Every structure is written in structure tokens, then in C-alpha cells.
């Protein structure tokens, strides 16, 4: 049980460091290429709009928390 909790804490700590150092990750839909193939034609990825990167989930949650905290303390 302790081993599982320690592994979870280490994983969360590593993910939070990753979100702080590299807030953007490759798009999951186009795998970082910026293009997808639809109906045998190459098109711009609608999820990342061709930018190849998306904001990570942890960084998005952190930004929302900071925005809420800043609005509440002013």
C-alpha cells in the first residue's frame, strides 16, 4: 500500500515538474505533425489548428486555479 502511494506521489510530482518546464505537449490527434488525413486529403488538424502543440491538462488546471485565486484575492 505504501509503495503504491509513494509511486503516485512521485508520478504526480514528476508530472507537475513537466507541466512547469514544458507546458505544451504534442497534439494527440495529429501526433505533432499539424496535419491529418481525412477522405484521402491532407488537412490542417482541427484540434491544434496546425500549431502542432497543445497545452497540457495539468498546466490548464494550474492556469484555471491561478486565475480563480487571483480573481478572489483582489
N, CA, C and O atoms as a CHARMM CRD file, in Angstrom:
* protein
*
  296
    1    1 UNK  N      0.82400  -1.19500   0.00000 PROA 1      0.00000
    2    1 UNK  CA     0.00000   0.00000   0.00000 PROA 1      0.00000
    3    1 UNK  C      0.86400   1.25300   0.00000 PROA 1      0.00000
    4    1 UNK  O      0.61300   2.20000  -0.74600 PROA 1      0.00000
    5    2 UNK  N      1.91100   1.24100   0.87100 PROA 2      0.00000
    6    2 UNK  CA     2.79500   2.40400   0.93800 PROA 2      0.00000
    7    2 UNK  C      3.55600   2.59000  -0.36100 PROA 2      0.00000
    8    2 UNK  O      3.83100   3.71400  -0.78100 PROA 2      0.00000
    9    3 UNK  N      3.88800   1.48800  -0.98400 PROA 3      0.00000
   10    3 UNK  CA     4.62400   1.54800  -2.24400 PROA 3      0.00000
   11    3 UNK  C      3.76700   2.19000  -3.33600 PROA 3      0.00000
   12    3 UNK  O      4.26400   2.98400  -4.13500 PROA 3      0.00000
   13    4 UNK  N      2.49200   1.84700  -3.36700 PROA 4      0.00000
   14    4 UNK  CA     1.58700   2.43400  -4.35900 PROA 4      0.00000
   15    4 UNK  C      1.39900   3.92800  -4.11400 PROA 4      0.00000
   16    4 UNK  O      1.35700   4.71600  -5.05900 PROA 4      0.00000
   17    5 UNK  N      1.28700   4.31200  -2.85600 PROA 5      0.00000
   18    5 UNK  CA     1.13200   5.74000  -2.54700 PROA 5      0.00000
   19    5 UNK  C      2.39800   6.51300  -2.87400 PROA 5      0.00000
   20    5 UNK  O      2.32800   7.63700  -3.37200 PROA 5      0.00000
   21    6 UNK  N      3.54700   5.92900  -2.60100 PROA 6      0.00000
   22    6 UNK  CA     4.81500   6.58400  -2.92800 PROA 6      0.00000
   23    6 UNK  C      4.97000   6.72600  -4.43800 PROA 6      0.00000
   24    6 UNK  O      5.44200   7.75400  -4.92400 PROA 6      0.00000
   25    7 UNK  N      4.57500   5.70000  -5.17500 PROA 7      0.00000
   26    7 UNK  CA     4.65500   5.76600  -6.63600 PROA 7      0.00000
   27    7 UNK  C      3.72300   6.85100  -7.17900 PROA 7      0.00000
   28    7 UNK  O      4.08700   7.56700  -8.11100 PROA 7      0.00000
   29    8 UNK  N      2.53600   6.97600  -6.60700 PROA 8      0.00000
   30    8 UNK  CA     1.58700   8.00200  -7.04300 PROA 8      0.00000
   31    8 UNK  C      2.11900   9.40200  -6.76200 PROA 8      0.00000
   32    8 UNK  O      2.00400  10.29600  -7.60000 PROA 8      0.00000
   33    9 UNK  N      2.70400   9.59000  -5.57600 PROA 9      0.00000
   34    9 UNK  CA     3.26900  10.89900  -5.21900 PROA 9      0.00000
   35    9 UNK  C      4.42700  11.24400  -6.15100 PROA 9      0.00000
   36    9 UNK  O      4.53500  12.38500  -6.60000 PROA 9      0.00000
   37   10 UNK  N      5.28500  10.28300  -6.44500 PROA 10     0.00000
   38   10 UNK  CA     6.39900  10.52100  -7.37000 PROA 10     0.00000
   39   10 UNK  C      5.90100  10.84200  -8.77200 PROA 10     0.00000
   40   10 UNK  O      6.42500  11.74100  -9.43000 PROA 10     0.00000
   41   11 UNK  N      4.89400  10.11300  -9.22800 PROA 11     0.00000
   42   11 UNK  CA     4.34700  10.36100 -10.56200 PROA 11     0.00000
   43   11 UNK  C      3.72600  11.75700 -10.64400 PROA 11     0.00000
   44   11 UNK  O      3.95800  12.48100 -11.61200 PROA 11     0.00000
   45   12 UNK  N      2.93400  12.14100  -9.62900 PROA 12     0.00000
   46   12 UNK  CA     2.31700  13.47100  -9.62300 PROA 12     0.00000
   47   12 UNK  C      3.36700  14.57800  -9.54000 PROA 12     0.00000
   48   12 UNK  O      3.23200  15.61600 -10.18800 PROA 12     0.00000
   49   13 UNK  N      4.39700  14.35800  -8.75400 PROA 13     0.00000
   50   13 UNK  CA     5.47800  15.33400  -8.66400 PROA 13     0.00000
   51   13 UNK  C      6.20700  15.48900  -9.98500 PROA 13     0.00000
   52   13 UNK  O      6.51400  16.60500 -10.40300 PROA 13     0.00000
   53   14 UNK  N      6.48200  14.38100 -10.63900 PROA 14     0.00000
   54   14 UNK  CA     7.13900  14.42700 -11.94300 PROA 14     0.00000
   55   14 UNK  C      6.28400  15.10300 -12.99500 PROA 14     0.00000
   56   14 UNK  O      6.79400  15.86200 -13.82000 PROA 14     0.00000
   57   15 UNK  N      4.97300  14.83100 -12.97100 PROA 15     0.00000
   58   15 UNK  CA     4.07600  15.45400 -13.94100 PROA 15     0.00000
   59   15 UNK  C      3.94700  16.95100 -13.68900 PROA 15     0.00000
   60   15 UNK  O      3.85200  17.73000 -14.63700 PROA 15     0.00000
   61   16 UNK  N      3.94300  17.35800 -12.42900 PROA 16     0.00000
   62   16 UNK  CA     3.84900  18.79700 -12.14000 PROA 16     0.00000
   63   16 UNK  C      5.12200  19.51900 -12.56700 PROA 16     0.00000
   64   16 UNK  O      5.05500  20.65400 -13.03900 PROA 16     0.00000
   65   17 UNK  N      6.26900  18.88800 -12.41200 PROA 17     0.00000
   66   17 UNK  CA     7.52300  19.48200 -12.89200 PROA 17     0.00000
   67   17 UNK  C      7.50800  19.55900 -14.41600 PROA 17     0.00000
   68   17 UNK  O      7.93300  20.56200 -14.98900 PROA 17     0.00000
   69   18 UNK  N      7.02500  18.51600 -15.07100 PROA 18     0.00000
   70   18 UNK  CA     6.92900  18.51900 -16.53100 PROA 18     0.00000
   71   18 UNK  C      6.01800  19.63900 -17.01400 PROA 18     0.00000
   72   18 UNK  O      6.34100  20.32500 -17.98400 PROA 18     0.00000
   73   19 UNK  N      4.88400  19.82900 -16.34600 PROA 19     0.00000
   74   19 UNK  CA     3.95500  20.89700 -16.74000 PROA 19     0.00000
   75   19 UNK  C      4.55300  22.27700 -16.51000 PROA 19     0.00000
   76   19 UNK  O      4.23400  23.21500 -17.24000 PROA 19     0.00000
   77   20 UNK  N      5.41400  22.41600 -15.50800 PROA 20     0.00000
   78   20 UNK  CA     6.05200  23.70400 -15.25400 PROA 20     0.00000
   79   20 UNK  C      7.16200  23.98300 -16.26700 PROA 20     0.00000
   80   20 UNK  O      7.32100  25.11800 -16.71900 PROA 20     0.00000
   81   21 UNK  N      7.92600  22.95500 -16.62400 PROA 21     0.00000
   82   21 UNK  CA     9.05900  23.13500 -17.52500 PROA 21     0.00000
   83   21 UNK  C      8.60900  23.16400 -18.98700 PROA 21     0.00000
   84   21 UNK  O      9.03300  24.02900 -19.75400 PROA 21     0.00000
   85   22 UNK  N      7.75900  22.22500 -19.36600 PROA 22     0.00000
   86   22 UNK  CA     7.26200  22.14700 -20.74500 PROA 22     0.00000
   87   22 UNK  C      5.73600  22.17100 -20.72300 PROA 22     0.00000
   88   22 UNK  O      5.11000  21.11100 -20.72800 PROA 22     0.00000
   89   23 UNK  N      5.12000  23.35900 -20.69800 PROA 23     0.00000
   90   23 UNK  CA     3.66300  23.42000 -20.60000 PROA 23     0.00000
   91   23 UNK  C      2.93300  22.92500 -21.84600 PROA 23     0.00000
   92   23 UNK  O      1.75200  22.58700 -21.77700 PROA 23     0.00000
   93   24 UNK  N      3.61700  22.88100 -22.96900 PROA 24     0.00000
   94   24 UNK  CA     2.98800  22.42400 -24.20100 PROA 24     0.00000
   95   24 UNK  C      3.49600  21.04500 -24.57800 PROA 24     0.00000
   96   24 UNK  O      4.68900  20.76000 -24.47700 PROA 24     0.00000
   97   25 UNK  N      2.57700  20.19000 -25.01300 PROA 25     0.00000
   98   25 UNK  CA     2.91700  18.85100 -25.46400 PROA 25     0.00000
   99   25 UNK  C      2.40400  18.64800 -26.86900 PROA 25     0.00000
  100   25 UNK  O      1.60700  19.45200 -27.35100 PROA 25     0.00000
  101   26 UNK  N      2.84000  17.58800 -27.54600 PROA 26     0.00000
  102   26 UNK  CA     2.37700  17.35000 -28.91000 PROA 26     0.00000
  103   26 UNK  C      0.88200  17.03100 -28.94500 PROA 26     0.00000
  104   26 UNK  O      0.33900  16.40600 -28.03400 PROA 26     0.00000
  105   27 UNK  N      0.25000  17.46700 -29.99600 PROA 27     0.00000
  106   27 UNK  CA    -1.18200  17.20100 -30.17300 PROA 27     0.00000
  107   27 UNK  C     -1.39100  15.68900 -30.29000 PROA 27     0.00000
  108   27 UNK  O     -0.64100  15.00600 -30.98800 PROA 27     0.00000
  109   28 UNK  N     -2.40100  15.17900 -29.61100 PROA 28     0.00000
  110   28 UNK  CA    -2.64800  13.73800 -29.63400 PROA 28     0.00000
  111   28 UNK  C     -3.34200  13.29400 -30.91300 PROA 28     0.00000
  112   28 UNK  O     -3.21100  12.14000 -31.32100 PROA 28     0.00000
  113   29 UNK  N     -4.06000  14.17800 -31.53200 PROA 29     0.00000
  114   29 UNK  CA    -4.80600  13.77300 -32.72700 PROA 29     0.00000
  115   29 UNK  C     -3.88700  13.64600 -33.94100 PROA 29     0.00000
  116   29 UNK  O     -3.95600  12.65800 -34.67100 PROA 29     0.00000
  117   30 UNK  N     -3.03200  14.63800 -34.15700 PROA 30     0.00000
  118   30 UNK  CA    -2.14700  14.60000 -35.33100 PROA 30     0.00000
  119   30 UNK  C     -0.74600  14.11800 -34.97200 PROA 30     0.00000
  120   30 UNK  O      0.11800  14.02200 -35.84300 PROA 30     0.00000
  121   31 UNK  N     -0.51500  13.81200 -33.69000 PROA 31     0.00000
  122   31 UNK  CA     0.77500  13.34200 -33.18400 PROA 31     0.00000
  123   31 UNK  C      1.89500  14.34400 -33.43900 PROA 31     0.00000
  124   31 UNK  O      3.04400  13.96000 -33.66000 PROA 31     0.00000
  125   32 UNK  N      1.55300  15.63000 -33.40800 PROA 32     0.00000
  126   32 UNK  CA     2.55500  16.68100 -33.53900 PROA 32     0.00000
  127   32 UNK  C      2.93200  17.04800 -34.95800 PROA 32     0.00000
  128   32 UNK  O      3.90900  17.76800 -35.15900 PROA 32     0.00000
  129   33 UNK  N      2.19000  16.57600 -35.95000 PROA 33     0.00000
  130   33 UNK  CA     2.51400  16.91100 -37.33600 PROA 33     0.00000
  131   33 UNK  C      1.76900  18.14300 -37.82100 PROA 33     0.00000
  132   33 UNK  O      2.23300  18.82500 -38.73500 PROA 33     0.00000
  133   34 UNK  N      0.62500  18.43800 -37.22500 PROA 34     0.00000
  134   34 UNK  CA    -0.16700  19.59600 -37.63600 PROA 34     0.00000
  135   34 UNK  C     -1.14400  19.30000 -38.74400 PROA 34     0.00000
  136   34 UNK  O     -1.93000  20.16700 -39.12800 PROA 34     0.00000
  137   35 UNK  N     -1.10800  18.08700 -39.26500 PROA 35     0.00000
  138   35 UNK  CA    -1.99300  17.70800 -40.36700 PROA 35     0.00000
  139   35 UNK  C     -2.59200  16.33800 -40.10500 PROA 35     0.00000
  140   35 UNK  O     -1.97400  15.48500 -39.46800 PROA 35     0.00000
  141   36 UNK  N     -3.80100  16.14000 -40.60400 PROA 36     0.00000
  142   36 UNK  CA    -4.43500  14.82400 -40.54000 PROA 36     0.00000
  143   36 UNK  C     -4.95000  14.48700 -41.92900 PROA 36     0.00000
  144   36 UNK  O     -5.11100  15.36300 -42.77900 PROA 36     0.00000
  145   37 UNK  N     -5.20400  13.22200 -42.14200 PROA 37     0.00000
  146   37 UNK  CA    -5.73500  12.79200 -43.42700 PROA 37     0.00000
  147   37 UNK  C     -7.21300  12.46900 -43.26800 PROA 37     0.00000
  148   37 UNK  O     -7.58900  11.59600 -42.48600 PROA 37     0.00000
  149   38 UNK  N     -8.03900  13.17600 -44.01100 PROA 38     0.00000
  150   38 UNK  CA    -9.48100  12.93300 -43.99700 PROA 38     0.00000
  151   38 UNK  C     -9.95600  12.81200 -45.42900 PROA 38     0.00000
  152   38 UNK  O     -9.69800  13.68700 -46.25500 PROA 38     0.00000
  153   39 UNK  N    -10.64500  11.73100 -45.71700 PROA 39     0.00000
  154   39 UNK  CA   -11.17600  11.47000 -47.05000 PROA 39     0.00000
  155   39 UNK  C    -10.06500  11.52800 -48.10100 PROA 39     0.00000
  156   39 UNK  O    -10.24500  12.08800 -49.18200 PROA 39     0.00000
  157   40 UNK  N     -8.90900  10.93700 -47.76300 PROA 40     0.00000
  158   40 UNK  CA    -7.73500  10.84000 -48.62800 PROA 40     0.00000
  159   40 UNK  C     -7.13900  12.19300 -48.99500 PROA 40     0.00000
  160   40 UNK  O     -6.45000  12.31300 -50.00800 PROA 40     0.00000
  161   41 UNK  N     -7.39700  13.20400 -48.18400 PROA 41     0.00000
  162   41 UNK  CA    -6.80600  14.52500 -48.38400 PROA 41     0.00000
  163   41 UNK  C     -6.13700  14.95700 -47.09400 PROA 41     0.00000
  164   41 UNK  O     -6.63800  14.69300 -46.00000 PROA 41     0.00000
  165   42 UNK  N     -5.01600  15.61400 -47.23100 PROA 42     0.00000
  166   42 UNK  CA    -4.31700  16.13200 -46.06400 PROA 42     0.00000
  167   42 UNK  C     -4.91200  17.47600 -45.69400 PROA 42     0.00000
  168   42 UNK  O     -5.01000  18.37900 -46.52500 PROA 42     0.00000
  169   43 UNK  N     -5.31000  17.59500 -44.42800 PROA 43     0.00000
  170   43 UNK  CA    -5.93200  18.82700 -43.94900 PROA 43     0.00000
  171   43 UNK  C     -5.27700  19.26300 -42.64500 PROA 43     0.00000
  172   43 UNK  O     -4.60300  18.48100 -41.97500 PROA 43     0.00000
  173   44 UNK  N     -5.48800  20.51300 -42.30800 PROA 44     0.00000
  174   44 UNK  CA    -4.97800  21.03800 -41.04200 PROA 44     0.00000
  175   44 UNK  C     -5.72300  20.37300 -39.88600 PROA 44     0.00000
  176   44 UNK  O     -6.93800  20.18200 -39.94100 PROA 44     0.00000
  177   45 UNK  N     -4.99100  20.03300 -38.86300 PROA 45     0.00000
  178   45 UNK  CA    -5.59100  19.38000 -37.69300 PROA 45     0.00000
  179   45 UNK  C     -6.55800  20.34800 -37.01500 PROA 45     0.00000
  180   45 UNK  O     -6.16400  21.46200 -36.67000 PROA 45     0.00000
  181   46 UNK  N     -7.82300  19.94600 -36.81700 PROA 46     0.00000
  182   46 UNK  CA    -8.78500  20.85400 -36.18300 PROA 46     0.00000
  183   46 UNK  C     -8.56400  21.02500 -34.68500 PROA 46     0.00000
  184   46 UNK  O     -9.00600  22.02200 -34.11300 PROA 46     0.00000
  185   47 UNK  N     -7.89900  20.08800 -34.04500 PROA 47     0.00000
  186   47 UNK  CA    -7.69500  20.18500 -32.60000 PROA 47     0.00000
  187   47 UNK  C     -6.62400  21.21600 -32.25100 PROA 47     0.00000
  188   47 UNK  O     -6.82900  22.04500 -31.36500 PROA 47     0.00000
  189   48 UNK  N     -5.47900  21.17000 -32.94500 PROA 48     0.00000
  190   48 UNK  CA    -4.40200  22.12100 -32.64300 PROA 48     0.00000
  191   48 UNK  C     -4.33500  23.25500 -33.66500 PROA 48     0.00000
  192   48 UNK  O     -3.52100  24.16700 -33.52100 PROA 48     0.00000
  193   49 UNK  N     -5.16700  23.20700 -34.67500 PROA 49     0.00000
  194   49 UNK  CA    -5.21700  24.20400 -35.75100 PROA 49     0.00000
  195   49 UNK  C     -3.87700  24.35400 -36.46300 PROA 49     0.00000
  196   49 UNK  O     -3.50900  25.45000 -36.88600 PROA 49     0.00000
  197   50 UNK  N     -3.15600  23.25100 -36.59300 PROA 50     0.00000
  198   50 UNK  CA    -1.89800  23.23900 -37.31500 PROA 50     0.00000
  199   50 UNK  C     -0.70800  23.73500 -36.52700 PROA 50     0.00000
  200   50 UNK  O      0.39000  23.82000 -37.07700 PROA 50     0.00000
  201   51 UNK  N     -0.88000  24.06400 -35.26000 PROA 51     0.00000
  202   51 UNK  CA     0.23700  24.56300 -34.44800 PROA 51     0.00000
  203   51 UNK  C      1.09000  23.44500 -33.86800 PROA 51     0.00000
  204   51 UNK  O      2.15900  23.71400 -33.32000 PROA 51     0.00000
  205   52 UNK  N      0.65400  22.22300 -33.97300 PROA 52     0.00000
  206   52 UNK  CA     1.36900  21.01100 -33.56900 PROA 52     0.00000
  207   52 UNK  C      1.45700  20.79800 -32.06400 PROA 52     0.00000
  208   52 UNK  O      1.82100  19.70500 -31.62900 PROA 52     0.00000
  209   53 UNK  N      1.14000  21.79600 -31.26000 PROA 53     0.00000
  210   53 UNK  CA     1.25500  21.68300 -29.80600 PROA 53     0.00000
  211   53 UNK  C     -0.05700  22.05100 -29.13100 PROA 53     0.00000
  212   53 UNK  O     -0.83100  22.86400 -29.63700 PROA 53     0.00000
  213   54 UNK  N     -0.29000  21.42900 -27.97000 PROA 54     0.00000
  214   54 UNK  CA    -1.46300  21.73800 -27.16600 PROA 54     0.00000
  215   54 UNK  C     -1.02700  21.92400 -25.72800 PROA 54     0.00000
  216   54 UNK  O     -0.03500  21.34000 -25.29400 PROA 54     0.00000
  217   55 UNK  N     -1.76600  22.73500 -24.98800 PROA 55     0.00000
  218   55 UNK  CA    -1.47600  22.95200 -23.57700 PROA 55     0.00000
  219   55 UNK  C     -1.80600  21.67700 -22.80100 PROA 55     0.00000
  220   55 UNK  O     -2.88000  21.10100 -22.97500 PROA 55     0.00000
  221   56 UNK  N     -0.89100  21.24500 -21.95500 PROA 56     0.00000
  222   56 UNK  CA    -1.10200  20.01300 -21.18600 PROA 56     0.00000
  223   56 UNK  C     -2.25700  20.18400 -20.19800 PROA 56     0.00000
  224   56 UNK  O     -2.55700  21.29500 -19.76000 PROA 56     0.00000
  225   57 UNK  N     -2.89100  19.07900 -19.85900 PROA 57     0.00000
  226   57 UNK  CA    -4.03600  19.09100 -18.95800 PROA 57     0.00000
  227   57 UNK  C     -3.66400  19.65300 -17.59500 PROA 57     0.00000
  228   57 UNK  O     -4.41600  20.45200 -17.03700 PROA 57     0.00000
  229   58 UNK  N     -2.53100  19.25800 -17.05200 PROA 58     0.00000
  230   58 UNK  CA    -2.10300  19.75800 -15.74400 PROA 58     0.00000
  231   58 UNK  C     -1.83100  21.25100 -15.76000 PROA 58     0.00000
  232   58 UNK  O     -2.14000  21.94500 -14.79200 PROA 58     0.00000
  233   59 UNK  N     -1.25700  21.75400 -16.84600 PROA 59     0.00000
  234   59 UNK  CA    -0.99400  23.19000 -16.94200 PROA 59     0.00000
  235   59 UNK  C     -2.29800  23.96000 -17.10700 PROA 59     0.00000
  236   59 UNK  O     -2.43600  25.06300 -16.57900 PROA 59     0.00000
  237   60 UNK  N     -3.25100  23.39200 -17.83300 PROA 60     0.00000
  238   60 UNK  CA    -4.56200  24.03000 -17.99000 PROA 60     0.00000
  239   60 UNK  C     -5.26300  24.12500 -16.64400 PROA 60     0.00000
  240   60 UNK  O     -5.88100  25.14600 -16.34300 PROA 60     0.00000
  241   61 UNK  N     -5.17900  23.08500 -15.83300 PROA 61     0.00000
  242   61 UNK  CA    -5.78400  23.10500 -14.49500 PROA 61     0.00000
  243   61 UNK  C     -5.07300  24.12000 -13.60300 PROA 61     0.00000
  244   61 UNK  O     -5.72400  24.83100 -12.83800 PROA 61     0.00000
  245   62 UNK  N     -3.75100  24.19300 -13.69300 PROA 62     0.00000
  246   62 UNK  CA    -2.98600  25.15900 -12.90100 PROA 62     0.00000
  247   62 UNK  C     -3.36400  26.59100 -13.29100 PROA 62     0.00000
  248   62 UNK  O     -3.54800  27.43900 -12.41800 PROA 62     0.00000
  249   63 UNK  N     -3.47900  26.86100 -14.57900 PROA 63     0.00000
  250   63 UNK  CA    -3.85200  28.20300 -15.03100 PROA 63     0.00000
  251   63 UNK  C     -5.24200  28.58500 -14.53600 PROA 63     0.00000
  252   63 UNK  O     -5.45800  29.72500 -14.12400 PROA 63     0.00000
  253   64 UNK  N     -6.19000  27.64600 -14.57000 PROA 64     0.00000
  254   64 UNK  CA    -7.53900  27.92500 -14.09000 PROA 64     0.00000
  255   64 UNK  C     -7.53400  28.19700 -12.58500 PROA 64     0.00000
  256   64 UNK  O     -8.22700  29.09600 -12.10900 PROA 64     0.00000
  257   65 UNK  N     -6.74300  27.40800 -11.83500 PROA 65     0.00000
  258   65 UNK  CA    -6.63700  27.62400 -10.38500 PROA 65     0.00000
  259   65 UNK  C     -6.03700  28.99300 -10.08300 PROA 65     0.00000
  260   65 UNK  O     -6.53900  29.70300  -9.21100 PROA 65     0.00000
  261   66 UNK  N     -4.97300  29.37400 -10.78500 PROA 66     0.00000
  262   66 UNK  CA    -4.34600  30.68000 -10.55700 PROA 66     0.00000
  263   66 UNK  C     -5.29500  31.81800 -10.92100 PROA 66     0.00000
  264   66 UNK  O     -5.34600  32.82700 -10.21700 PROA 66     0.00000
  265   67 UNK  N     -6.04000  31.66900 -12.00400 PROA 67     0.00000
  266   67 UNK  CA    -6.98200  32.70300 -12.41600 PROA 67     0.00000
  267   67 UNK  C     -8.06900  32.88100 -11.36000 PROA 67     0.00000
  268   67 UNK  O     -8.42800  34.01100 -11.03000 PROA 67     0.00000
  269   68 UNK  N     -8.59500  31.78400 -10.83100 PROA 68     0.00000
  270   68 UNK  CA    -9.62100  31.84300  -9.79900 PROA 68     0.00000
  271   68 UNK  C     -9.04500  32.44400  -8.51600 PROA 68     0.00000
  272   68 UNK  O     -9.69800  33.26900  -7.87700 PROA 68     0.00000
  273   69 UNK  N     -7.85000  32.04500  -8.13700 PROA 69     0.00000
  274   69 UNK  CA    -7.22100  32.57300  -6.93500 PROA 69     0.00000
  275   69 UNK  C     -6.95800  34.06100  -7.05300 PROA 69     0.00000
  276   69 UNK  O     -7.22100  34.80700  -6.11000 PROA 69     0.00000
  277   70 UNK  N     -6.44300  34.51300  -8.19300 PROA 70     0.00000
  278   70 UNK  CA    -6.16100  35.92200  -8.39700 PROA 70     0.00000
  279   70 UNK  C     -7.43000  36.75500  -8.39900 PROA 70     0.00000
  280   70 UNK  O     -7.44300  37.86300  -7.86300 PROA 70     0.00000
  281   71 UNK  N     -8.50100  36.23700  -8.99500 PROA 71     0.00000
  282   71 UNK  CA    -9.76900  36.98300  -9.00100 PROA 71     0.00000
  283   71 UNK  C    -10.37500  37.06800  -7.60500 PROA 71     0.00000
  284   71 UNK  O    -11.04700  38.04800  -7.28400 PROA 71     0.00000
  285   72 UNK  N    -10.15100  36.06500  -6.78000 PROA 72     0.00000
  286   72 UNK  CA   -10.72700  36.04100  -5.44800 PROA 72     0.00000
  287   72 UNK  C     -9.96700  36.88100  -4.42700 PROA 72     0.00000
  288   72 UNK  O    -10.53000  37.26400  -3.40200 PROA 72     0.00000
  289   73 UNK  N     -8.69700  37.17200  -4.69400 PROA 73     0.00000
  290   73 UNK  CA    -7.90700  37.91400  -3.72100 PROA 73     0.00000
  291   73 UNK  C     -7.78500  39.40500  -4.03800 PROA 73     0.00000
  292   73 UNK  O     -7.14200  40.14100  -3.28900 PROA 73     0.00000
  293   74 UNK  N     -8.36800  39.84200  -5.09200 PROA 74     0.00000
  294   74 UNK  CA    -8.25300  41.26600  -5.44200 PROA 74     0.00000
  295   74 UNK  C     -9.34600  42.06200  -4.79700 PROA 74     0.00000
  296   74 UNK  O     -9.41200  43.27800  -4.97700 PROA 74     0.00000
